[in-house]
């Protein structure tokens, strides 16, 4: 029997998704909309990358076009309506085809979904939890395989679904969403005192850029040689640029190319991402954290990230999201003054990139 191809469907596509395809199981890549940092030229040659509608994806599942299709995890609230349709299509497909499309997913959502939805809908938490238990449970049980990228995500599903996790569940495993050491990471070690602080990410309230700007004067008071580079774009661009005009030892690059971001990360001593809590959103892991780790950078993050526990256990700084400016400054200063050799940071990372290991597990032929 001929093996059907595999595919991935992302509602929001980023450049990193395309870069990951170079080492992933070969398959088509569909997306609904490009994110702010999407560069289609980063896709591997010969791979089908196509912007398409959700209706088209549902039709592909119903027709059993692919052997396996990766979709957004059920716990993502904005994706839930689409996932309900895809789950129903997959179940109908099982009745129509000898080789139906099997749905798989990578799960890293660590928000308290019932409370987040209740806050936005003004429904009682008990009501939203009951509704989500039914809807998320229906989607979850329609999956064939699930990789949890953080322990927090796995606990979230268990807390919501309870016994439903054990009732004809998909196969599951926990593979931490951590990077491997980048081959070029050790080429930039220096005997000079650590001084380079880096922020990479969306310039909006969620990523803590305002908190970092507010604390920068305190950082310089203790570490006058410190330098701050801010790379990104978003709704706070104008505010960040105005601030940087008078803030000492700072540079800002709006919407930088990926190569510019990577070079900045390679030379940074400390990467800061003080993610903030927001309705219907919580930092799952944080791509700037992952990329910073891959080149041996010290991390200053908030407890909102799903790998906060891992970061603390491995010598990085984890702070509450609403810490006073002096506390954030102290965290950055301590990271600079205690900056380890890149090799020491990299030694804590896995031998196989966590997202790549998850991809291999999800698309193993024998399911």
N, C-alpha and C positions, 0 to 999 in steps of 0.2 A: 504494500500500500504506500503510495507516494506521501512523503511528509510535507505538510503545508508549511509555508513560511511563518515567521513571527513578526509582530509589530508592537510599537509603543505609541500611546496616545497621551499627549500632555496638553492640558487646557492652556497653560502659559509656558512658552518655550524660551529657554535661556541658552546662551552660548555654551555654557558648561555642559548642557545636555547633549549638544552636538559633539563637543570634544570627547565626551565619554564614549561615544559610538565607535571611536577608533579601536577601542579595546574590548568592546562588548560583543555579544552574540549578534551576528549579522541579521538585520531586519529592517522593515520600513519604519519611518518616523513621521507621525502625524501630529499636528498641533492646531489649536483653535486660534490662538493669538500670540504674537511675539511679545516678549517682555522688553524692558528698557535696554537690556544689554545684549539683545539677540543679533548674532552675526552669522548668517547662513553659510558664508564662505568657510566656516570652521568645520563643516560637515565632511566626513570621509568621501572620497570620490566613489561614485557608483551607488551610494546609498540614496534611497528615495526619501526625500524630505519634502513634505507637502502640507501647506496650510489648508484645512478643510473644515467642514461643518460637523457639529455633533451628530446630526441626522445621518450623515454619510457613515460615520463610525458605527452607529447603531445598526445600520443596514449591513455593514461588513460582519458584525457579530451575528446578526440574525442569519446571514447566508453562510456562516462558517468559513469565511474566506481564509482566516489565519488559524494556525494551530493554537497559538497563545497570543494574547494581547495584554500588555501592561497598561493599567489605567490608574487614575488618581485614587488614593486610598479612600475607603468609605467614611472615615472619621472627619475628612475635610468638609466643613459645612457648605462652602460655596459649590462644591462638586457633587453634593448629595443628590440633587434632582437628576443630574445626568447619570450618576451611578445607579440610581434606581431603575432607569430605563435600560441601561446596559446590562444590569443584573437580570432583568426580566427577559431581555433579548437572548442572553446566554442560556437561560433556562428553557426558553422555547427552542433554541438551537439544539439543545440536547435531545429534544424529541424529534427533530427534523433530520439530523445528520449523524452518520456513524462517526465522523470526526468533527465534533462541534468546536467552536472557538472557546478556549479555556481562559478565564480572566485571572490575572495575577497582579500583585501590587507590592509596593515598597512603602511601609508605614512609619512615619516619624512625627505625626501630630501629637503634641504633648499638652495641648490646651484642655482645660476643663470644659468640654463642649456643652453639656447641659446648662451650666451657669453662663457661659458666653452667649448661647442662643437665648436663654431666658432674659438676659440683660438687654439684648437687642430687640426682642419681640414683646417684652413686658408680660410674658406668660409666667406662671409659677414654675419654679425649677422642677417640681415633681412632674408636672405636665410635659415639659420639654424632655425630661429624662425618659418618660414612658414612650413618647413619640419617637425619640432618637433610638431607643432600644429596639423598637420595631423596624424602623427604616434602615438604620446602620446594620442591624442584625441580618436583615434580608440581603443587603449587599454583601456583607461579610461571608455569609454562608453560600453565596454564589461564586466565591473565589475558589481557585484551585490551590494557589500558594500565596503565602504572605511572608515577607521578610520585615521584621521590626528593626529599624535602624538605631533605636535607643530603648533602654529599659523603661523610660517614662512612657513612651508610646505603647509598649506592650501592656503596662499597668493600666493605661487609660482604657484600652479596649476591654480588659478584664473587668474593670470597675463598671463600665457601661453595660456590657453584655452578660457578664456573670456566667450562668450555666449555658448560655447560647454559644459560648466559645468552645464548649465541649460537645455540642450536639452536631454531629456530622461536620466537624470543623475542616477548614482547609489545612494543609500542611503548613507549619509555621517554623520559623527559626529566628534567633536574635543575632544580627551581625552589626556591630557598632559602625556608625557612619563616619569612620575616621579615615584619613588619607594615608598614603605611604610617603616616604621621604622622596622629594623631588631630586632627580639626579644632579641638578646644579646647585643644590642647597649649600653644600660645603665649600663652594668656590668663592664665597664672599665673606668668610670669617675674617675678623680684623682684631688687632690688639688695641685699637682705640676704644676709649670709654663709650658705652652705649649711649646713644643720643636720639635716634630716629624713631619717632612715634608716627603710626600710620592709622588713618581711618579710611576704609573702603566700604562703600555701600550706598544705598539710597539715601538721599539727603531729605529725610522726613522725620517726623516725631518718633516713629517706632524704633529707629536705630540708635537713638541716644546722642545724635550729633550736637544738640543744644547743650546737653550735660557736659560733653567733652569741651565745647567752646567755653562754657562758664568756668570750667576748672583749669583752663590752660594757664592763666596768670599765676595760679597757685603752684602749678608744675614748674614754671620758670623761676619762681621765687626760690625753690630748692635746687633746681637743676637748670641753671641759666644757659647751658649749652644745648638743651633739648630742642629738637626741631619737630614740627608737626606738619605732616602732609595729608591733605584731604582729597580723596578721589571719589567721584560719584556724580549723580545728578538726581533731581527730584524737586518737590515743591518748595524746599527751603534754600534753593540755589542762591537767590538774590540776597537772602539774609546771611548766608555763609560768606558770600563774596564781600558784602559790606563789612562784616566782622573782620575778615582777613586783611582788609585794607589798613587797619590800625593794630591788629594783633601781632606782636613780635614773633619772628622766627616761624612763620607759617606760610605754606603755599597751598593753593587750591587748583585742581584741574577738573573741569566739568566735562563729564561724558568722555573719559579717557578710553583709548583703545586697549584691548586686552593685553597687548605686549607692554604697554606703559604700566598697567596695573601689576603685571607679573614682576617687572623690574623693580618697582617700588616695594613689593612684598619681599623680594629676594634680599634687599638691602635694609629692610626695617628691623629694628630691634624689638619693638613692642607694637602689637596690633590691638586696637581698642574697638570693641563693639558692645556698648552698654544697652542691649535691647530692652525696650520698654513694654509693659503689658498694655494691650489694647483689646477692645471688644472684638470677639470673633477672630483674634489673631494672637499667636504666641510664637516666639522664635523657636523653630524646630531644631535646627542645629546652627546654621549661619555659615554661608559659603565663605565669607572673609575669614572666619575662624578656621575652617577646614584648610583653606589655601595658605593661611599664615602658618599653621602647624606643619604643612608639607615642606616649608622652607626653613623650619627651625626657629620660628618667631615666638617670643613670649606673648601670651594672650592675657588681656584684661577684658573680661566679659561679665555679663550679669547672670543672675540665677535663672533667668528666663530660658536660656538655651538648654536643649535636651541633653547636652553632654556636660552640663555644669559640674556634676559629681566627678566625672572623669577628669575634667580640667583641674579641679581642686586636688584630686589624688595624685596628679602628675606635675605639681609645682606651679601651676598657673594661678592667676588671681581672679576670683569670682566674687562679685559684689551684688548687693541688693540693687534692684533697678532704680530706686529713688534715693540713693545715698546722697548725703550732702556733697557739695562740690569739693570740700576739703578731703573727704574720704576717697572720692574718685581720683583726685590729684595724688593722694598718698599711694593708691594702688598703682598708678602709672609710674610714680617716682620709685617705688619699691621694685617694680618690674625692671626699670632701667638700671638701678643700682645693683640688682641681683641677677642681671642678665647672664644666663648660662651659655656655654658654647652651643652652637647649633647642633652639634653631634649629640649632645645630652638630651636636647628636646626631641630630636628625631629618633633616638633610641627607644622612646616609648610608643612609637607608631607601629601598626601592624605591617606584615610583609606584603599583604595584598590589600589594595584600596577597598575600603568597606563597601562602597557603592558598586564597585566592579564585582566583588565577591557576591553581593546580593543579586546582581544581574545574572551571574552564572548560575546561581542556585534557582532563581526564578525560571530560567529558560533551559534547565537541564532536560535533555530529550525525554527521559523516562519519567513521566508524571502520572 
